[in-house]
């Protein structure tokens, strides 16, 4: 099983549960799991994780580390047909450019997992059918 991790998982972990300077083992575990092909992040979602800056120097170093990127990045290119399918079927067929920007990388994340029995999306997002 390959677990495709959404950016919000990393952001929530950093901000809420596993501050990198308090639980560095969690961040090392993520890199270890990525290096062993258990978890990956599509480039589109990895790029949504801001490395921060002066406020969180340890996280900045972790996020900008070439070993982190090498371990976590999924080395596939997105399938435009699958991304379009996710947007049309999962959101709406007539989204404006602004609405598509609002979706962010979520459609890409789902597209990497769609039609793949050995992939699971990991996210902290909740369903919002009224949106």
N, C-alpha and C positions, 0 to 999 in steps of 0.2 A: 504494500500500500504506500502510495506517495501522498503526503499531506501538503496541500498548497495553501500557504499561509497568507492571509490578508494583512495589509499594512496596519490595520487597526488593532490587530493582535499584538504587534510589536509596540505600537504607541501606547496602548492600554497597559501592557506589562511594564513599560518604562515609567509611565506616569502614576500608576496605581498600586502595583503589587510587587514588582521586582526591580526596584531601582538598581541600576548597574553597580553602583558603589556599595550597595547593601547585600545584593545577591548576585555576585559575579558568576557563580556557578550556573545560574539559569542561562546567562548569555553564552557561556562556554558550551553548555549543553546544546543550545540552538545551533551553534557552529558545528559541533560534533555530529549532530543529527543531519545537518545539511551535507556535510562532507561524506556521510554514509548513505546519502540518497533517500533519507526518510522524509525530510521536509525540504521544500523549495519555495522560492518566491519568484513569480514572474517579474521580469525587469520593470514592468509597468507598476506593480505594487511596491516593489523594493524602492523605487524612486519616489514614491509617496511618503516614505519614512524620512523625514527631515533629520539630518544629522545633528540638528540643534546648533549649539555654539558654546559661547562662554559659560552659559548657565549649567551645562552638563558636559563637562570636558570628557569624562570617562565614556559616556554614550557616544559623543562625537568621534572619539578614537575608535570605538567598536564599529560604528556604522561606516566610517570611512576606511577601515582596515581592508586591504585587498584580500586577506584570508577570509574575512566575513563574506564579502561579495562572492568570492570563488566558491565558498561552501554553500551559500544560500540561493544564488541565482539559478533559475531554471534556464537551461541553454536551448530553448526552443523559440521559434518565432511564432507570433500569433497567426491563427488562420482567420483572415478577414471575413470569410463566409460564416464561420462560427461566431465571431464577434457580432456581426450584423444580425445573426439569428437571435442571439441573446438579447440584444437591444430591442429588436422588433417584438419578440415573444415575451420577454421578461419585463420590459418597461413599456414601450409603445412604438408603433411603426412610424409615428409622425413627430418625433421629438425635434425641438429646435436645437440650434447649435449650443445655446446656453444650457439647455437641459442635458445635452450629451456631456458637456463639460462638468456639470454637476454630478453626473454618475461617476466620474473619475475612472479609475482602473477596474472597477468592479466587473464590468462586462468582459474585460480581458481575463480576469481571474476565473470567472465561470466558464468562459470559452475554452480555457486550458483543461478544464475538468469534464466538460460535456462529452458524452459518448465514450467516456473512459471508465471502465469498471474498477480500475485499480487506483483511482484518484479521489481524494476527499478534500473539499474546501474547508478551511478552518478560519472562522471569522467571529468577531464579537457583535456584528450587526444583527439587528432584530428586524423581523418582517414589519413593514408599514404599508399594508394594502391600500390605505386611503390616499397615499401619495401618488 
